[in-house]
Amino acid sequence: MIKPERIFEGINAWALYLIALLLPSFFLPITSDWLEWNKHYLLGILVIVALLAWLTQGLFTKKLTITRTPFDLPLAIFWVVLLIASILSKDRIVSFFGAADNVSTGFLAFTFYSLLALLVASSVRTERMLSRLVFFLGIGGGATALYFWLARFGLFKVWGNYLPQNEVSSLLSHFGVTMAILATLALGVLLMRSIRGAQLVTWTVIALLSVVTMTAIGYQVIWIAGAIGFFLLLVLSFSRLEEVRYPVVSLIMVFFVGSLVFLILGVPSFLTVSTATEITIGHRISLQMTFDTLKEGTRRLFFGSGPGTFVYDFSTHRPASFNLNPVWNYRFPSPAGSSYDLLATSGILGALSFILILLVGAGTVLAGWVKRGASKLKSTGGNGFFFALAAVWLTLAIMLFIIPFGTTFWTYFFVTLALLPITLELAGIAPVKNFTLSLKASPQYALATSFIYIVVMTAVVLGGVFLGRFYAADVLAVQSARAASSRQFDRAENLLVKTLTLNPYRFAYDIQSAQTLLGDASVESQKEKPDGARIGTLFGAAINISRRAANIAPLDVRAWEQLSTLYADARPISKEANGWAITSLNEAIKLEPTNPQFYMNRAIAYGIDTKNDEAEADVRKAIELKSDFAQAHYQLSLVLEAKKDLDGSVKEAVTAVQLAPQALDAQLNLGRMLVNRNKEGDWTNAEQVFRGILSVNKDYANALYSLGLLLEKEGKIDSARTQFRRVLELDPSNKEVQNHLDNMGGTPKKP
């Protein structure tokens, strides 16, 4: 009969194996974020399962054995600093649980990573378990490479036609870095002469598949990671050439040289697949924003803005020069590298405590390397894995200064960190100490310890239930969005009521709920006999819910931005909505003062209220922040027209067309302004503008109508009638044009 402690030991081990195997490739289409959100929850569930199994195993064996490693204290210090930083955060909910678009950097996520490291260190006690865990890391990474190629050739079909381009990250370049990490791991394992048979074939396939995938993707950052990993493997293997496979060393050298060549010259296009342009924030601006955040005050200097809140720092310290960037209107949730994120969001103390982890890890690698060089020990599985794990961890430690880490990268980082001292222990090179907590000392001690176990298990279970509610809420929110898109508003609203009950802390759900209610009200208002009372009820509910969103996240500019858009959409329903939009934009500008879009939007709102002086001031501020902002010049043209400054209006309309020559609306506005100004040659130029628009789009009704009005003013009545009739052909229900033609005596004859 199998002993209970053996069963729970197996559950613990398999939970760790499944993390290594499933995490890189795990995604589900039932949440708003298919990738990171689901990986985060999978990691949390399996870490909780492993922790409960480990604790329960201790209850049956009457002892709890904890492996003491060099990184225990630094990891504990880092965890405590993150806890304090989360309490002092700009947004505690985001810091503790992670942002919806950056869940991997919250305090809870780092708690999972830390627990995972401690569980790996205390659970991996044999070379067999070490070998299995590393093998599952390789298979898990290899599965993502296989998925990439199957999806690329259309051979992987699930959940309809849409699939993520890779299973690791929303950025293909980061997936490529994962392939570089995988290649480093696989080649490091292949260096071991003890790897034979099926394992040798498997690891060879993984190594070649990962290198081929790296080449096919081709981004420069991939070859930075590859060059680092391959170089480290060469350095480590040269210290024990008598224990490694010479052909593999030669292959690694070829890959290293190839990485340098591709890094400097780029990958030939015939070797790469087509990839989309990726948007990332630069290192210089990331560093500037990080330092600006630390300068906010003593609290921010020592503890930062709070884990997961870099997007707040981005808004606050976004420089005006960023508006010259092609992606100026994009808000980055993460900086260029995780090192910036740690410094900005956990302060100097967080950064120093993490640097301590890096130093301890590097010291472990150095100690193992030196002792291996002096040792005459026969190679075993344990110390053989040291090559691969040391190279992988060091590569990850360097890459966190270059790219932002997601759940997969952080998991690899902490798992390989935990395995470093274990490999040296199993090789007999650097023994680790075990701390054993006995439950046999006395009945009182056993009772107290059992009580602590129960409290811990209860807390873990309750925490799991709490997180489960968050996950269920996101699933329901996605279902609601799909229902609303098909105009099933009653179902969408019911689902959102459940969503807000399960998770009342995410402002995006409130905004979504308000948008759904307004959508329902809009549909009701378009009916032949609209129910005014129902429209009023729906609109009132939408406004109340939207205000709650601002209360949930008062420092999140995205909440105010979405609120302003929501109120702008509600203008046809309520006269007060425009004022609410202005109020929301006021708050957005306070939080992100260098975003020209906010000033532009507020200028439009002021224009609706005929506050032309305020509108002009705002739109000029937008142009000051972004001189090539075509939409702002277009809006300024309208404002100046309202103020009877037709010369200024034409000038701005010309600028708008020069900045956006393909924008037909801007051209139409220029034509209108020329007609209105009516200086010498203006009407001729306006006609050229209108006809130019129609040469691009012959069915552009506004251009046809404007041209008709101009021709009518010029006395070209027959030509004008032709344009108006064309408008009616496109829209027979246009009563304004119909009446105009009636007055001209040009109504088309009925057949």
N, C-alpha and C positions, 0 to 999 in steps of 0.2 A: 504494500500500500504506500502510495506517495505521501510523504509528509507535507502538512500544510505549508510549512515554511519554504519548501522547495517549489510549491505551486506559485507562491507570491514572489519568490525569487525569479521564476520564469516570467511572470507577468511584468515585473520590473524590467527585466532584460529585453523582452519583446517590445515594450513601450519605447525603449531607447532605440531599438533596431528600426521600429516603424518611423520614428522621427527622422532617422538618417535616410530611410528608403523613400518615404512618401512626401516629406516636406517640400523638396525642390519642385516636384511636379504636381503638387496638389492645387486644384482650383475648382470652383463651383460657379455656375452662372446664376445662382439664386440670390446673390447679394449685390449691393451697389458696386463693390470692388471685387472682381472675380479672383484676384491673385492674393494680395497682401492680407486682406481681411480674413480670408479662409485659412491661409497659412498660419496666421497669428492664433486663430482659434484651434486649429489642429495641434499646434505646438503646445498651447495651454492645456488642452484636454489630455494629451499624452504625457506631459510633464506631471499633471495632477494624478493621473493613473499610476505613473512610475513612483511618485512620492508616496501615495497611499499604499501601494504594494510594498515599498521599502519599509515604511513604518509598521505595517501589519506583519511583515516578516520578522521585524524586531520583537513584536509582542509574542510571537510563537517561540522564538529562540531565546527569549528573556534577556536579550542584549541588542544593542544598536551599535554597529561598528561604522565609524566615520573616518574616512581616509583623510589624513592631514596633508595638504599640499602647500607649496610655497605661495600660491596665489589666494589662499583662503582669506587672510587678513586684508590684502588690498581689495579683494572683491567685496568683503564686508564693509570696508570704509566707503567704497564707491557706491554701494547700495544705500548706505545711510545718508550720504550726501545727496543722492537722487531723491530720497524720501523727503529731506528737508527742502530741496529745490522744488519739489512738487507741491509741498504745503505753501511755500512762498510764491508760487507761480502766478503768472498773469491770468491763467485759466486752469484751475485745479482739476476740473473734469478732464480736460484734454491731457494734462500732464500725467494724471494717474492712469487713465484708460487709453490714451493715445488718440490722435486726431483721426477723423474718418479717412483722410487721404495720406496719413503718415502714422499708421498704428504701430509700426515697428520701433518707434523711439520713445514710447510712453514708459512710465515707471513700471506698470504691470508687465510690459514686454521684457524689460530688463530684469524684472524679478523672475520671469520664466527662464531667461537665458542663464541667470545666476544659479537657479535651482537645477537647471539641466547640467551645468558644469559640475556642481557638487554631487549630483546623482551619478554622473558618468565616472567621476573620480572614485566614488565609494562603491560602485557596482561592478566596474570592470576589474576583475581580480585574476583572470587567467588569460593566457595567450590566445586561447580559443575564442573567448568572448571579444578580446581586442581585435582578432582577425575578422570575426563576424561583423563587428561594428564598422570597421574600415571597409569591409567588402560591401556592406549595405550603403555606405556613403558613396562608393563608386557606382553601384548599380542604380542608386537614386539619381545621381548626376547623369549617368549614361541614358537613363530613361528620358530625361529632358532633351537630350541631344537627339534621340530617336524620334521623339514627338515633333521636334522642330522640322526634321526632314519629312516625316509623314504628312504633317500639316502643310508643308511647303509644296508637296506634290499632290495635295488633295486626297491623300489616302487615309486621313483620320477624320471621321465624320461623327460628331456628337452634337447635341443641342442646336440643331439647325445648321445654317451655313456659316454663322460667325464663330470664330475661334480666336483666342489670343495667339499672337505670332510666336510666343514662347511661354513656358509655364513658370518661369522664374521671376521675371520683372516686366514692368510695362515698357522698359527701355531695352531694346535689342542689344545695345552695347553692353549693358550690365549682364545680360545673359551670356554674351561672349566672354566677359570676365569670369563668369562661373565656369565656362568651358576651359579657360586657362587654369583655373584652380583645379578642375577635374583632371586636366592633362598632367599637371604637376603631381597630383596624388597618384595617378595611375603609373606614371613613369617612375616615381619614387618606389612604389611597390614592386615594379618590374626589376628594379635594381637588385632585389633580394634573390639570391640563388635558391632559397628554400621554396620559392613559388614555382609550382610545376603543374602539369596536367591541365585540367579544366580551368583552374584559377589563372594559369599563365595565359591561356587563350582569351579568357574573359577580360583580364586586365589589358591585354594587348589591343583587343577590339575597342575597349573604352578609351585607351590612349589615342589610338588612331582616329576614332570617331570624333573625339573632342578637338583634336588638332585640325581636322578637316572642317569642322564646324566653325572654329575660330577663323580659319582662312576665308570661309564663305561669307562670314559676316563682315570682317575686315576693318572694323573701327580701330583707330589708333590706340585707344585706351586698352583694348584687348591685348595688343602686343606689348604694352608696358607691363601688364600683369604677367604675360607669358615670359617675357625676358627676365623679369624678377624671379619667377618660379624656377625656370630652367637654370638660371645662374646659381641660385641657391642649391639646387640639386647637384650641380657640378662641384661646387665648393665642398659640400658635405660628403659627396662620394669620393672625391680625391683624397680625403683623409683616411679612407679605408678601401683602397682599390683592390686589396686582396680578397675582400668580402663581396664584391659587387660583380654584376655581369658587364664585361667590357663592351659588348655590342650595344647595350642599353645606354652606357655612358657616351658612346659615339653618337647614338641617335639623339640623346639630349643635347649634345654639342651642336649637332646639325640644326635642331629646333631652336636653340639659343641664337645661333647666327642668323637663321631665317627670321626670327623675331626682330632682331636688330635691323635687318634689311627692310622688312615690311614696316617697321616703325619709322624708319628714316625716309624710305622711298614710297611707301604705300603698297597695298596689295594690288597686283594687276587686275584690271576689271574683269578679265575672262575667268578669273578664279572666284569671283564673288557673286552672290545673289543680289537681286534688287532689294534695297532697304530704304525705308522712309527717313526723311530728315528728322533728327532728334533735337529736342529743345532742352538745353541744360544751362544752368547759371554758371557764370565764370568764377574762377578762384579769387581774382582780385576783388570783385564786388562782394563775394562771400566773406572775405577777410575784413573788408571795410565795415560791413554790416555787423559782423561779430564784435569788432572793437567798439563800434557805436553803441551796441547793446550793453557792453560791460561798463560804458561811461554813463549809463543812466543813473547810477547811484551805488551806494555801498552794497545794498542787497543784491543787485544785478551783478556787481563785480565779483562777489564771492559765490553766489548761487545761481546766477543767470536768470533767464526769463521763465524757466520751467521746462522740463522735458516735453518734447513734442510741440513747442510753441514757436518754432523758428518762423513760421508764416506770419506771426504777429511782429516779430523783429523785422522781417522783410518789409512789411507795410510801414512800420514806424520810420525805418532808416533807409527806405528806398531812395537813392539819390536821383536828382533831376536828370543827370546824364544817362540814366537807364532808359529814359524815354527815346533816346536815339537808337536803341536796340530794336531789331526787327520784331522781337517778342516782348515789346515794352508793356503790353496789356496783359501779360501772363503773370500770375502770382505763384512763386515757387514755394512749395511746402518744405523743401530741404535745400541746404546750401550745396556747394560743389563737392564737398567731402564731409564725411561723418565727423572728422576732427573739428571742423568749424561748428557743427551742430552741437557737439558735446560742450565746447567752450562757451558758445552763446547761450545755451539752454541750461547748463548746470554750473556755469561760472568757473572761476579759477580753481576752486576747491574740487569741483567735479572733474575738471581737466587734469589736475595734479593727481587725483586718486586713480584716474584711468591710466595716466602715464606710468604710475607705479605698477599697475597690472602689466603694461607693456614691458617695463623694465624687468619685472620678475619673470615674465615669459621669455624674454630675450636672454636673461641670465640662465634660465633652465636649458635653453637651446645651447648656449655657449658651454655650460658645464658638461652637458651630454656630449658635445662635440669634442671638447678637450679630453675628457675621460675615455671616450671611444678611441681617440688617437693614440693614447698611451696604453690602452688595455689590450691584452692578448686573449680576451675572451672569445670563444667560438661564436659565430653569428647565430642568433636565434630569431624566431619570429618577433619577439618583443623588441630587441634593439634594432632589428631590420626595419621595422615600421617607423623608427625614429627619423630616418631620412625623409620619408614622405610627409609625415606629420609636421616636422620642423619646417620644411620648405613651404608647406601649405599655410601654416600659421604665420610665418614671417611675411609671406606674400600678402596675406589678408591684413596684417598689421600695417604694412606699407600702403596698401590700397585704400584703407579707410581715410587716408589723407588726400586721396585723389577722387574717390567717388562716394556718394551717399549709400550707406548700407541699408538693405531691406531685411526682412525676416530670415531669408535663406543665408545671406552673408553673415549676419550676426550669429546664427545657429552654428555655422561652420567655424566661426571664430572661437566661440566658447567651447565647442566640443573638442576641437583640436588642441586648444589651450589645456583642457582638463586631461587629455590623453598624453600630453608630453611627459609629465612626471611618471605616469603609469607605464609608459614604454620603457623608461629607464629603470623603474622598479622591477619590471618583469625580466629585464636583461641582467639584473643584479648589479647595475652600475651605480645607481643612486636610490637607495631604499627610502620609502616614505613611511611615516609613522601613522599608526592607527589609534584612534581614540575610541574606547569601548565603554558604552554606558550600560551598566549592568542593572537588571531589574530584579536581581536575586538578593540584594543586600539585606533588606528587612521588609516586613509587610507594610510598614508605613511608607517606606521609600518606593516600594512597588506600587502602592496605591496612588501616591502622588504622581509618579511617572505615568501610570495608566491614565490618570486624570488629564495630564498634559497632552497625552496622545489623543484622547477623546476631543479635547478642545481644539487641537490642531486639525484633526480630521473633520470636525464640524465646521471649522472656519474654511477649510479647503472646499468642502462640499457646498456650503452656502455661497462661497465666492464663485464656484462653478455654476450654480443656479443663477446667480446675479448676472454673470457674463452670458449665460444661455439666454436670458431675457433680452440682452442687447442684440444678440445674434438673431433671435426670432423677430425682433422689431425691424431689423434691416431687411430680412426676408419679406416681411409683410409690406414694408415700404416699397420694395421693388414690385411686388404684386399690385400694389395700389397704383403705382405709376403706369404699369401696363394697362390696368383697367381704365384709368383716366384717359390714356391715349386712344382707347377705343370708345370713349365717351360713355363708359359705364360708371357714371359719377356716384351713384348710390353705393355701389360696391367699393369704389375707391375710397369714399369717405368713411365707410364702416371699417375698412382695413386700416386706415390711418388713425382712427380712434383707438384701435387695438395697439397700433404702433406706438402712439404717444403714451399709452398706459404702460407698455413694457419698457420704454426708454424715453423718459421726459427730459433728458439732458442734452439732446442733440438738436440744435436750432434748425438744421436743414429739414427735419421732419415737420416742424411747425410751418416753415415756408412752403413745403410741398403741400401740406394740408390746406393752407390759405389759397394757394394757386388752384387746387382742385375745387375748392368752394367757389372761387371766382369763375373758374371755367364752367361750372354748373350754372352759376347765375347768368353768365354770358349766353349760354345755350337757351336758358329760359327766356331771356330778354328778346331773343330772335324768333320766338314762336309767334304764330299769328295772333294768339290771345295770351300774352304773357301774364303770369301771376305776379303782380307787383309785391304782394306781401312775402311771397317765397323769395323773390329776388332780394328784398330788404333783409330778410332773415339770413340768407346765405352770405350776403355782403357783410353784415354785422359780425357774423361768426368768423369770417375770413380776417377781418380787421383785428378782432380780439386775439385770434391765434397768432397773427403776424406780430403783434406787439409783444406777445410772450417770447417770441424768438429773440427779440432785442434784449429782453431781460435775462435770457439764458446766457447769451454771449455778447455782453455790451462792448467788449474790447476787440471783437472779431469783425474786421472791416467787411468780411464777406456777408455777414448777417445784415448789415446796414445796406450794402450794395444790392443784395437780393430783395430787401424790403423796398428800396427805392424803385426797383424794377416792377415789383408787385403793385405798388401804389400807382406807378405810371400806367400799368395795364388796366387799373381800375378807374381811370379818368372818365371813360364813357358812362360809368355807373354812378360815380359820386363826384360832385363838384369839389369836395374837400380833399379828394385823393391827391391832387396836385400839391397842396400844401404839405401833406404828409410826406410826399416824395421829396420835397425840398428839405424838410426836417431830417429825413433819413440821410440825404446827401450831405447835409451839414455835419452829421456825425461821422460819415465815411471820410470826409475831407479832414476832420480832426485826426483820424487814425491813420490816414494815408495821404498826407498833404501834397505829395508830388505827383499824384496821378491825374493827368490832364482830362481823362475821361469823366471823372466826377464833376469837374468844373464845367465841362461841355454839357453834361446831362442837366446840371443845375441851371445852366443858361437857357436850355430848352424849356425847363419848368418855369423860370422867370418870364420867358417870352410868352408862355401861355397865359400868365397873369398880367401881361402887358407891362411888366416891370423892365422896360428896355434898358435903363441905365445899369441895373444890376446884371442883366443878361449880358450886356456888352463888357462889363468888367470881368465877368466870369469867363467868357469866351476868349477875351484877350489874355487872361491868366493861363488858360489852356494852351494858347499859342505860344506864350512865353515859356511854358514848360516843354512844349514840343512844337518847334517852329514848322515842321513838315506835316503837321496834323491837318490833313485835307478836310476832314469832316468839320473841324473847328473853323477853318476859313469859310467853309460853306455856310455854317451857322452864323458866323459874323456877318456874312453878306445879307442874310435874312434880317438880322437885328438892325443893321444899318439901313436897310430898306424901310423897316418899320419906323426908323427915326428920320426918314426922308433924306438920308445922305446917299443919293444914288451913285455919285462918283465913287465913294468909298465902297458901296455895295458891289459895283461892277469890278473894282480892283480886287476885292476879296474873292469874288466869283471866278475871276481869271486865275488867281493863285490856286484856288481849289481844283480847277481843271488841269492846271500845270502839274500839280502834285498827284492827281488821280485821273490821268487822261482816259482811262477806261470806264470811269464812273459816269454813266449816262445821266443820272440825276443831277450831278454837278454841271454837266453840259446844259441840261435843260434849264437849270437855275441861271446860268450865264445868259442864255438866250432870253429868258424872261426879264432879267435886269437890263439888258440892252434895249429891249422893247420899251420898258418903263422909262429909261433915261431919255431915249429919243433924241440923242445928239446926231450930228451929221454922220452918216454911215452906219449908225447903230442898227437900224432896221435891216439893212443889207447883211451886216455881220450876223444878226440874230437869225435871219432866214438860212444863212449858211450853216449855222450851228444846228438848227432844227433838222435841216435836210441831212446833215452829217449823222445825226442821231438815227434818223430813219434808214440811212444806208446800212447801219449796223443792225437795227431792229425795226423792220417795217411795220410791226404791230404795236409799237410803243404809243399807246393811246394819248398820253399827256403831250407827247411831242406833236402828234397829229393835231390835237386840239389847239395847242399853242401856235402852231404854224397856221392853222385856219384863222385864228383871231388876228394874227399879224397880216395875213393876206387880205382879210376883210378890211383892216384899217388902211391898207394900201390901195383899196378899191378893186382888188382882184377877186370879185365876188364869186365867179364860177369856180376858180381854183380853191377858194375858201370852202365853198359848198362841198367840193370833192373831199377835202380833209374831214369835214364834219360827218359826211356820209360814211367815210371809212371808220370813224370812231363808232358810229351806230352799228356798223356791221360787226364790230368786235364786241360791243355791249348794247344790244337792242333796248335794254331797260334803262339806259341813261337818259333820264327825263330832261336834264339840263341841256344837253346837246339837242335833244328832240325839240324842245321849246325854242331853242336858238334857230334851228333850221325852219321851224314854223314861221317865226318872225321874219326870216329872210325869204320866205316863200320857196323854200327848197326842200320840202319833205319828199323823200323818195316815194315814187308811185308804187302802189301795191300791185303785185302781179295778177 
